[in-house]
């Protein structure tokens, strides 16, 4: 961890970020997608909130349930972000790659979140998610670290804007340290695709939040996913079982 500078330095940094754009809200056929990054100092003081001013969202011509977010990058003198292969399925699921660079002279706390509109899932769900993270000594000063913040996991899946504890990955206390001039990575997951961990139903949105402390001058990357499927109601399961039994009976009669 790097030593926190005086609050006057944090204030100056905040003034540099005063012109950041408002949170993104792009309409799709079923709702809006929100994509933003919040930056605070190590004491929790807000330094800025960033979101791309505009981004293209394309509906898959072969599957109208799938939307793709256009690749992009943005930076200023203090931090930068890149994203690619961000997509979501209204059935539902969300995945993508994000890279954050801390160009400032002090460690900063980043909260990177994506929230996407999905079709309702009731009454409950089965969830799956994964995240591969890495940290690089981008300024070649001999060290780089990514750490959890305030007892919270680095990754958490969200349903209707509420974090779901069963989805937490890289639980606190967590620390990933890169060698001098190098990069180190780590991967965690919960459940199996398309879903196996019991979860709640969904009204309108799912999302992923990454929250982490990144050392000064260094870079963190995330390849993360969050998917879920509906748990069939008991009546539906009974009908399916009866149908399978009927098919078996017909097969025996023909043989």
C-alpha positions as CSV (number, residue, x, y, z in Angstrom):
1,X,0.0,0.0,0.0
2,X,1.2,3.5,-0.7
3,X,1.1,6.3,1.9
4,X,-1.9,8.5,1.7
5,X,-1.1,12.1,0.8
6,X,-2.6,15.0,2.7
7,X,-6.2,15.9,2.2
8,X,-5.1,19.1,0.3
9,X,-3.6,16.9,-2.4
10,X,-6.9,14.9,-2.6
11,X,-8.8,18.1,-2.9
12,X,-6.6,19.3,-5.8
13,X,-7.1,15.9,-7.5
14,X,-10.8,16.3,-7.0
15,X,-10.8,19.7,-8.8
16,X,-9.0,18.1,-11.7
17,X,-11.9,15.7,-12.1
18,X,-14.6,18.3,-11.8
19,X,-15.4,18.2,-15.5
20,X,-16.1,14.5,-15.8
21,X,-19.3,13.5,-17.6
22,X,-22.6,12.3,-16.0
23,X,-23.5,8.6,-15.7
24,X,-24.4,6.9,-18.9
25,X,-28.0,5.9,-19.6
26,X,-28.4,4.4,-23.0
27,X,-31.8,3.0,-24.0
28,X,-32.3,-0.4,-25.4
29,X,-35.5,-2.2,-26.4
30,X,-36.2,-3.1,-22.8
31,X,-34.5,-0.5,-20.6
32,X,-31.2,1.3,-20.0
33,X,-27.6,0.3,-19.5
34,X,-25.5,2.2,-16.9
35,X,-21.7,2.1,-17.0
36,X,-19.6,4.2,-14.7
37,X,-16.5,4.4,-12.6
38,X,-16.2,6.2,-9.2
39,X,-12.8,7.3,-7.8
40,X,-12.1,8.1,-4.1
41,X,-9.0,8.6,-2.0
42,X,-7.9,6.1,0.6
43,X,-10.0,8.0,3.2
44,X,-13.1,7.6,1.2
45,X,-13.3,11.2,-0.1
46,X,-15.0,11.3,-3.5
47,X,-12.6,12.5,-6.2
48,X,-14.8,12.0,-9.3
49,X,-17.4,10.0,-11.1
50,X,-16.9,9.1,-14.7
51,X,-19.0,7.5,-17.4
52,X,-18.5,7.5,-21.2
53,X,-20.3,10.4,-22.8
54,X,-21.7,8.2,-25.5
55,X,-21.3,4.6,-26.5
56,X,-22.9,2.4,-29.2
57,X,-25.1,-0.5,-28.2
58,X,-25.9,-3.0,-31.0
59,X,-28.5,-5.7,-31.0
60,X,-27.2,-9.0,-32.3
61,X,-28.8,-9.7,-35.7
62,X,-28.8,-13.4,-35.0
63,X,-30.1,-13.2,-31.5
64,X,-32.3,-10.3,-30.6
65,X,-31.9,-11.0,-26.9
66,X,-28.1,-10.1,-27.0
67,X,-26.7,-6.6,-27.0
68,X,-23.1,-5.6,-27.5
69,X,-21.5,-2.4,-26.1
70,X,-19.1,-0.6,-28.4
71,X,-15.4,-0.8,-27.4
72,X,-13.8,2.3,-26.1
73,X,-11.2,4.1,-23.9
74,X,-10.9,7.3,-21.9
75,X,-8.2,8.9,-19.8
76,X,-7.1,12.1,-18.1
77,X,-3.9,13.0,-16.3
78,X,-4.9,11.0,-13.3
79,X,-6.6,7.8,-14.4
80,X,-7.9,5.9,-17.5
81,X,-10.2,3.1,-18.5
82,X,-10.6,0.8,-21.5
83,X,-13.4,-1.6,-22.2
84,X,-14.1,-4.2,-24.9
85,X,-16.3,-7.3,-25.5
86,X,-18.9,-5.9,-23.1
87,X,-22.2,-7.6,-23.9
88,X,-25.4,-8.6,-22.1
89,X,-28.2,-11.1,-22.7
90,X,-31.7,-10.2,-21.5
91,X,-32.3,-13.8,-20.6
92,X,-30.1,-12.7,-18.6
93,X,-26.3,-12.4,-18.4
94,X,-23.5,-9.8,-18.6
95,X,-19.8,-10.1,-19.4
96,X,-16.9,-8.0,-20.5
97,X,-13.3,-6.9,-20.2
98,X,-12.2,-3.7,-18.3
99,X,-8.8,-2.2,-17.7
100,X,-8.2,0.7,-15.3
101,X,-4.9,2.6,-15.0
102,X,-4.1,4.8,-12.0
103,X,-2.0,7.6,-13.4
104,X,-1.9,9.6,-10.2
105,X,0.9,9.7,-7.6
106,X,-1.2,8.0,-4.8
107,X,-3.2,4.8,-4.4
108,X,-6.8,5.3,-5.3
109,X,-10.1,3.4,-4.6
110,X,-12.0,2.6,-7.8
111,X,-15.6,1.4,-8.0
112,X,-16.3,0.1,-11.5
113,X,-19.8,-1.0,-12.2
114,X,-22.0,-2.0,-15.1
115,X,-25.8,-2.4,-14.8
116,X,-27.9,-3.8,-17.6
117,X,-31.6,-4.3,-18.3
118,X,-32.9,-7.9,-18.4
119,X,-36.2,-9.7,-18.6
120,X,-37.8,-10.6,-15.2
121,X,-36.9,-14.0,-13.6
122,X,-39.3,-15.4,-11.0
123,X,-39.6,-16.6,-8.4
124,X,-35.9,-17.5,-7.9
125,X,-32.8,-18.2,-9.9
126,X,-29.6,-20.2,-10.3
127,X,-26.5,-18.1,-10.7
128,X,-23.0,-18.4,-12.2
129,X,-20.2,-15.9,-12.3
130,X,-16.4,-15.6,-12.8
131,X,-13.7,-13.0,-12.8
132,X,-10.1,-13.1,-13.9
133,X,-8.1,-10.1,-12.6
134,X,-4.5,-9.0,-13.0
135,X,-2.3,-6.1,-11.8
136,X,0.7,-4.8,-13.5
137,X,3.7,-2.6,-12.5
138,X,2.9,-0.2,-15.2
139,X,5.2,2.6,-14.1
140,X,8.1,0.2,-13.4
141,X,8.7,1.5,-9.9
142,X,9.3,-1.9,-8.5
143,X,5.9,-2.8,-7.1
144,X,2.2,-2.9,-7.9
145,X,-0.8,-4.0,-5.8
146,X,-4.6,-4.5,-6.0
147,X,-6.4,-4.9,-2.7
148,X,-10.0,-5.2,-1.3
149,X,-11.5,-2.2,0.4
150,X,-13.4,-1.8,3.7
151,X,-14.0,-5.5,4.2
152,X,-15.8,-5.8,0.8
153,X,-15.1,-8.3,-2.0
154,X,-13.4,-7.1,-5.2
155,X,-16.2,-8.6,-7.3
156,X,-19.9,-8.9,-6.6
157,X,-22.9,-9.6,-8.8
158,X,-25.9,-7.4,-8.4
159,X,-29.6,-8.1,-8.9
160,X,-31.9,-5.1,-9.1
161,X,-29.1,-2.9,-7.8
162,X,-28.4,-5.0,-4.7
163,X,-25.3,-7.0,-4.2
164,X,-25.9,-10.7,-3.8
165,X,-23.5,-12.2,-1.1
166,X,-23.4,-15.6,-2.7
167,X,-21.7,-14.0,-5.8
168,X,-18.8,-12.4,-3.9
169,X,-15.3,-13.2,-5.3
170,X,-11.9,-12.2,-4.0
171,X,-13.3,-11.8,-0.5
172,X,-11.6,-9.4,1.9
173,X,-9.0,-9.3,3.0
174,X,-7.6,-9.7,-0.5
175,X,-4.2,-8.6,-1.9
176,X,-2.7,-9.2,-5.3
177,X,0.9,-8.0,-5.7
178,X,2.9,-8.0,-8.9
179,X,6.7,-8.5,-9.2
180,X,8.9,-5.6,-10.2
181,X,8.1,-4.6,-13.8
182,X,5.8,-7.6,-14.1
183,X,2.1,-8.7,-14.0
184,X,0.3,-11.3,-11.9
185,X,-3.2,-12.6,-12.2
186,X,-5.9,-14.6,-10.3
187,X,-9.2,-16.2,-11.1
188,X,-12.2,-17.1,-9.0
189,X,-15.8,-18.2,-9.9
190,X,-19.0,-19.4,-8.3
191,X,-21.3,-22.1,-9.7
192,X,-21.2,-23.6,-13.1
193,X,-22.6,-22.1,-16.4
194,X,-25.4,-21.3,-17.0
195,X,-26.3,-21.3,-13.3
196,X,-26.1,-23.6,-10.2
197,X,-25.9,-21.3,-7.1
198,X,-29.4,-20.5,-5.7
199,X,-30.3,-16.8,-6.0
200,X,-33.2,-14.5,-5.9
201,X,-35.6,-13.6,-8.7
202,X,-35.0,-10.6,-10.9
203,X,-37.3,-7.6,-11.5
204,X,-35.4,-5.5,-14.1
205,X,-31.6,-5.4,-13.9
206,X,-28.4,-7.4,-13.2
207,X,-24.9,-6.1,-12.9
208,X,-21.3,-6.4,-11.7
209,X,-19.4,-4.1,-9.4
210,X,-15.6,-4.2,-9.0
211,X,-14.3,-2.3,-6.0
212,X,-10.6,-2.2,-5.3
213,X,-7.6,-0.1,-4.2
214,X,-5.0,0.2,-6.9
215,X,-1.4,1.4,-6.3
216,X,-0.1,4.6,-7.9
217,X,1.0,4.5,-11.5
218,X,-0.3,0.9,-12.1
219,X,-2.9,-1.0,-14.1
220,X,-5.6,-3.5,-13.2
221,X,-7.6,-5.6,-15.7
222,X,-10.8,-7.6,-15.2
223,X,-12.5,-10.2,-17.4
224,X,-15.8,-10.8,-15.6
225,X,-19.2,-12.5,-16.2
226,X,-22.5,-12.9,-14.3
227,X,-25.2,-15.2,-15.6
228,X,-28.4,-16.7,-14.2
229,X,-31.4,-18.8,-15.1
230,X,-34.8,-19.2,-13.7
231,X,-35.6,-22.1,-11.4
232,X,-38.7,-23.8,-12.8
233,X,-41.7,-23.7,-10.5
234,X,-42.7,-27.1,-9.0
235,X,-45.7,-27.4,-11.3
236,X,-43.5,-26.9,-14.4
237,X,-41.1,-29.5,-13.1
238,X,-43.9,-32.0,-12.5
239,X,-45.2,-31.4,-16.1
240,X,-41.8,-31.9,-17.5
241,X,-41.3,-35.1,-15.5
242,X,-44.7,-36.4,-16.6
243,X,-43.8,-35.6,-20.2
244,X,-40.5,-37.5,-20.0
245,X,-42.3,-40.4,-18.4
246,X,-44.8,-40.4,-21.2
247,X,-42.1,-40.4,-23.8
248,X,-40.5,-43.4,-22.1
249,X,-43.7,-45.3,-22.0
250,X,-44.3,-44.7,-25.7
251,X,-40.8,-45.9,-26.4
252,X,-41.3,-49.1,-24.5
253,X,-44.6,-49.8,-26.3
254,X,-42.9,-49.4,-29.7
255,X,-40.1,-51.7,-28.7
